Amino acid sequence: MARLFGTDGIRGIANADLSTELVDRVGRAAVHTLAPDGRGRFALGRDPRISGDLLEAALTAAICSAGADVLRLGVVPTPGVAHLARELGVHAGIVISASHNPVEDNGVKFFATTGFKLPDAVEAAIERLLDSVQELPRPTGVAVGRVHEVADASERYLDYVSRQARGSLAGWRIVLDCANGATSRIAPLLWQRLGATVIALHAAPDGTNINAGCGSTHPEVIQAAVVAHGADVGFAHDGDGDRVIAADRYGRLVDGDTIMGITALHRHAHGQLPGDLVVATVMSNLGLEVALGRAAIRLERVRVGDRYVLERMLETGARLGGEQSGHVIFLDHATTGDGMVTAVQLINVILETGRALEELRAPFVPYPQVLLNVRVVEPGRWADDPEIQRAIAHAESRMGGRGRVLVRASGTEPLVRVMTECEDADTAQQIARSLSELVGRRLGGTLVGAPAQSTPNSGAAGGA
C-alpha cells in the first residue's frame, strides 16, 4: 500500500478516494495508536467546505466507536486546532481541510498534544493498522465515546492571537480576503478588536466557494482591493488560515519571502534571531537570500513542504522559517504556520519601527523567476539522466552567480518542475524553456500550460 499520509496529512477528492469508509478506518486506527487504552480525547475542527459535514460525521463516529471522546471545535483555522490541542490537553488535534485546494478536495491532518504535526513514525503506525482495523476491539455500553461541543473554541484562539499585538490600530484601514474559508468570521474580529476599520472580502462561505478565485493563491485580488479602498494594508488568507500574503497601500505584493525578510531584519536588529538564521525552501526567491546576506543573516533551504521547514528549525534552533506561499512559522508564538499570527507579527514591525510597509519591503527585490512544468510518467528519472545534468550545469555556469536553476519532481503530481531565477528576465525565460524542452525529450513528457513567471512586480509563487 502506498503511503497515505503526505507532507500535509491525508488529501483526496472528498467522498471518492477520501471516502467516509477510509476516514472511519483512519479515525479508529488513530485512537488505538494515540490512546491505546481507548479513553482518549480528540479535538476536531474543520474548514467550511461542503464535504466537511460528512467527513466530520464519519470521523466523529469512528473516534467514539473506538471509545474516545470528541471535542468538537466547529469551523476554526487549522493553526487554531494546533493551538487548542495544547490548551485543551487532548491526545491529538484533528483538522478536516484541504487548505488552498479547490472545493472538491478535502483532507485530514493531525496535531500532537504538543501542537506540532505528528511525527512520521506515528503516522506510519496509524497506517499499519488500517488493514486490520476491523479486528480492533469495539467498546459497548458506557465505554463508547461521547461528543462535547467546545462553544468558545474560536474565541480562545482569537484571544491567543490578539494578545501578540503590540499596539492599537485605531485609525487604520485593513482589507482582508478570507478566501471564503475558515478565517471568514475570526480574522475580521481580530483586527476590529485591535481598533482597525476592516473591509472584509470573500468572507461569506457557503460550502462551495472556498478558494474560488480569491485568497492567497489569487494575490491580484487583495492587491487591487487595497488601492480601491484606500487601505493601509491588505491581507489574504487561504482556505484553512495557515497562510497569509500581504499588499502595501500601493497594491504591491508582500509574499511569504518578503514577510520573512522584514521580520528577520527586525529581529536581527534586536538580537532576537537565534543563529542569525532563517529556514526556507528551495522555492524561496534568490532575492530574499541576497537581501538577508547583506545583513549577515543566513538563509538555509530545505525541500518543499512546511514539515521540512519545521524539522530543520527544530534541529538548528531557528525561530523563523517558512515558504514563499505565505506559510510562515514563528516558533516563539506558534507550532505551525499561522496566517493570523504572521499578519500580527508583520504589523508589530510596522508599529515598532514607525515605518510603512512599502518602506520595509523595499530591500527585498525578487529576481525574475520562471516556472515550467513537464508532465511525465516517472518524474524522478530526471535526476539520473546525464544529459539533463550536463544541461543544468551549463545553465548555472551561464548565469555566473547571478541566478540559479532548480529542477525537481513534484511531490503531488506526475510533473517535473523546472524553475529558473536570474537578474535578467530574458535569460531566466530562455534557460527555463530550453531545460523543460530537454526534460520532455529525454523523459517522453509534454510541457503543461503557459510558464508561470514572477517578476519584482507580480510575485507569483510556485507550487508543491
N, C-alpha and C positions, 0 to 999 in steps of 0.2 A: 504494500500500500504506500502510495506517495505521501510525503509529509503533509499533514493537514494544516498545521499552523505555519503561517508565513511570517514575515518580519513585523506584521501589524495584526496579528491574530488570524482568525479564520474569515475568509471572504468568499463570496459567491453570489450568484443570482438567487434572490430570495424565493423560496417555495419551488426551486428547481434543484440545482446542486447544493444550495444551502437550504435543505428541507427541514421540516419540523421533526422528522424522524432522526435526522443527523443531530439536530440541536438537542433532542431528548437524550441521545446517547452521550453527547459531549457533556451535558449537564450532570447526568448520573455518574459518569466517569470522573468528572471534576470533584464531585462531593467525596467519592471514595478515595480520591488521591489526596485532596487537601484537608479533608476532615474524616479520617478513617473510622472514627467512632460513630459517624453518621449524624452527630448532633452539632452540625456546623451552622454558621450564619453567613449569608452571601448578600452583599449589596448589589442591586441590579438597576441600572439606568439605561437610557436609550435616547436616540435622536428621534425626530418626529416623522420619519419616512413611513409610508403606509404599511409596509411589511413588518414594522416594529411591533404592531399589535399581536400578530400571530406568533412571531418568534419569541416575544416576551412571554406569551401564554405558555408556549411549549417549554421554554427554559424554566419558567417558574414551576410548572408541573413536574418537570424532571427533577429539579432540586428537592422539592417537597417529597416526591416519591422515594428519594434516597434517604429521607429522614432529616434533612436540613431545613432551616428557615430562610425565607427570602425577605430581605428588607428592600421594599420597592421604592426607588427614588423618583420614578417618573422620568419626564424629559429633562435631561441635565447634560451639560457639556461633558465630553469624555474626561478632561482633566478634573472635573468636579467629582466624577466617580473615583478617580485615583486619590483625590484628597479625602473623600468621605470613607474610603476603605481604611485609611489610617485612623480617622477621627472616630469612626463607629466600632473599630476593633473587630472587624469581621475576618473570616478566613480568606475571603477574596472579594474584590470588587469586579463586577462584570458589566460591560457596556455592549449594547446591541447597536451597531452603527457601521456604516461603510464610509465614514469621513467625507471626503470630497468626491466620492464616486456618484454616478447617476442613481436615480431613484430605484431602478430595478435591482440594484445590488444591496446587499446588507452584510453584516459581519458580527462576529462575537470575539471580544477581546477581554482578557483577564488582567487584573492587577492584584499583586500580592498584598498582604496586610501592611507591608511597608510603603505601599503606594507605587512601587516600581512594577513594570511588567514582569510576568512570570519568567523565571529562567528557562532556557531551552530544555534542560533536563526534566523540569516539572511538566512542561508542555508535552514532552516525549512520553512521560509516564501516563498522562491522560490519554494520549493516542494509543498507547499499548493496550489500554482497557477497552477500547471501543468495540472490538470484535467479540469480546466476551462479556459485554455489559449486561446481557440478559441473564447471565449466571450469577450476577451480584445479588446480595440479599435485598429483599424488598420489605421494609418495615410495615407494620399494620397497626391499627388501633391508635392508641395515644402516641405511638412512636413516629407517625408521619409528620412531615414538616408543616409549618404554618407560614402565612404571608402577613407581613407587617408593613403598613404604609409609613414612610418617613415624610410626613407632610411638609416639613421645613427643610428638605434637602437642598433646594435651590438657595434658600436664604442663608443656610450655613456656608455654602460655597461662596456666595456673594459677600458675606462678611469677611471671609478669609482673603478674598482678592482685594476688597476695598481698603482693608487695613494696611495694605502695602503702599498706598498712595501717600506722597509726602507733601501734599498741599492742596489748597482749594482750586477748583477750575471755574470759579464764578466769572462770568463774562465770556467764557469760551463757547464756541460753536463747534460741535463734533458731529460728523456724518458717519453713520455705521451701515455697512452692508452685512446683514446677518445670514445671508445665503438661504433664507427660509429654513434655517436649521435649529440646532439646539441652543444657540445663543440669542434667539429672536426675542425672548422676553427678558432674559437676565442681563445681557450686555447694555441695552439702553438704561436699565435700572442702575447699573454700576456708575455710568457717567453722570446721570441725573443726581445720584447720591453725592457725587463729588462736586456738584454745583454747576455742571455744564448744561447748555441747551443742546438737545440731541435731535438730530434728524435721522430717523431710522428707516432704512430701505430694506426691502426683501425680508421683512420681519413678520410675515403673516403665513406661517407654514400651514399647508392643507394636506400634508402627507405625500403629495405628488410633485411639489415644486422645489424640493430641496436641491440646491446647487444648480438649478436650471438657469443658465445664462447670468449667473450672479456669484457673489462670494469671492474668495481669494483666488480662485482659478480664472476669474474674469476681471483682472485689475483695472481694465479700462472703465468699468462701471464706477468704481469709487473715485478714480482719478477725475472723471468728468463731474461727478456729483459734488466734490469738494469745491470746485470752481463755481459750479452753478449755484450753490447755496452760500457762497462767501464764507466758508468754514475755515477754522484754524488748522484742522487736521481731519483726516478720514481714516477709518479702519475697516478692513474687510476680513471676515472670518470664513472658515469653511463649514461644512455641514455639521461637524461634531465639535467645533470650537477649539481644536488643538493647534490651529494655525491662525496667523494674522499677517496681513500686509498692510502698509500704511500709504498715505499720499499726503504731501505737503499742501499748503494753501494754493500753490500754483498748479496743482494737479500732477506733480511729478512723483513717480513711484518710489516708495521706500520698501524694498523687499526684505526677505529674511537676512540676506547677506548684509545689507546696509544697517538693519536693526542691530545685528550682532556687532558690526563695526562701531556704530555710535555708542552702544552701551559698553563695549570693550574699552574704547578710548577713555570713556568717563571713569570706569572702574580702575583702569590702569593709572590714571592721574591721581586717584585717591588711594592707591595701594591696595585695591580690592580685587585684583585679578591674579589669583594664585598661579605661580609659574609663568606669568606673562604669556598665557596660553589660551587659545580658543580652538575648539574642535568643530570641524565642519566636514562636509562630504566632498567627494571628488567633483561634484557638480557646482560647488560654490565658485563664484567668478574670480578669476585671477586678479581683478581689480581690488577685491577685498584683501587678498593676500599682500599685494603691493602696498596698499594704504596702511595696513596693520604693521607691516615690516618697517615702515618709516618711523613708527613709534616703538620699535624694538619689541613688538608683540608677535609671537609665533603662531601661525595657523597650521594645525595638524589635520590632515584629511583622512577620512575613513570611507568605506564603501557606502553606497546609498542606503538610507534607512535610519530613522531616529534611534532604533535599537542599538545600532553600531556606534552612533554618536554617544549615546549614554554609556555604553560599555567602556568606551575609551575615556570618557570624562571620569568615570569611577576609577579606572586604572591609573590615571595620571594626576588626579586631584583637581582637574579643571572644573570650574564652576559655571562656565558659559560655553554653550555649543548649540549647533542647530543646522538647519537646512535653508537653502535659498528660497524654498517654497513658503517660508514663514513659520515653520515648525522649530521654535527656539526653546531651549531648555535653560532655565535659571535655577541651578541646583540649590541655591540658597533659599529659594522660595517655592519650588515645586519639584516633583519627582518625574515629571514628564513634560512634553511640550504643552504649553497652555497659552492660548491666544489672548485671553483677557489679562493674565499676568504679564505677558510680553508687552501688551499695549500700555499697561500701567508703568512698567519699568522704563519704557521709552518716554512716556510723559514725565516721569520723575527726572530724567536727564534734562528735559526742556525746562522744567521748573527750577532745578538746582543750578543750571548754568545761565539761565536767563536768555538763552539763545533759541531762535526759532528753528523748526525742523529743517527748513530749507538751508539754513546755515550749517547745521550739524551734519547733514548728508553730503555736503559739498566735497569732502576729501575722498569720497567713495565713488569713483568714476568707473563703471563696469566696462571691461573690454568687450568689444563686439563678439557675440557668441552665436554660433550656428549649430543647430542640432538636426541631424538627418537620421531617419530610421530605415533599416533594411529588413524586410520580412524574410526569414529563412527557417528551414525546418530544424536545424541544430545550431542555435546561436553560439554556443560555447566553442565551436570549431574555429572561430576567428583567431583565438589565442595560439593555436598550433599551426597556423598557416604561415610559412616562412615569407611568402611574397607580401602578405599583409603586414607582417612585422617589419620588413625592409621599407615598405612604403611609409609606415608610421615614423620610423627613424629618420627617413629622408625629410618628411614634413616637419618634424621637430627641428631638424638642422636648418631647414629653410627659414623657420621663424626666428632663429638666432636669439633665443631667450626673450623674445617679445610676445610670446604666446604659448599655447600648449594644445596638445591633442589628447582626447580621451575616447577610447573605443571600449565598449563593454557590452555584454549580453544583458538584456533586460531581465529583471527578476520576476516579472509578472506577465510578459508576453513573448511570443516567438520572434523577437526582434534583436538585431544588433544595432546599438545606438552609436553613432559617430558624432562626436562633439568637438568643435574647434573654437579656440579663442585667440584673438590676435589684436594688437593695436590697430592694425589695418583691416577694415571690414571686408574688403575685396579679397584679401589673402585668406582670411578665415573661410569665406564662401567658396573660393576655388579649392582649397585643400579639403574641406568637408565633402564637396561634390566628388572630387577625384577619389578620395578614400572610400566613400559609400558605393560608388560605381565599382570599384575594385572588389569590395566585400561581396557585392551582388554577383559579380562574375565568378569569383572564387568559390562561393558557397551556394550558388544557384538560387539567389534571392532577388527580390524586387524592391525598389525604393517605394516607401509609403508616403503619400501625400506631399505637400509642399514643405520646404525647410522652415523650421521654427528658428527665427533669428531674434536675438536680444541685442539691442544697441544701448548706449547710455541713456536713451530717451524712452525705450519701450520696456525693458526689464523682464521679458518673458523668461520663464524658468522651465527646465527640462523635467521629465517625469521619471518614474522608477524603472 
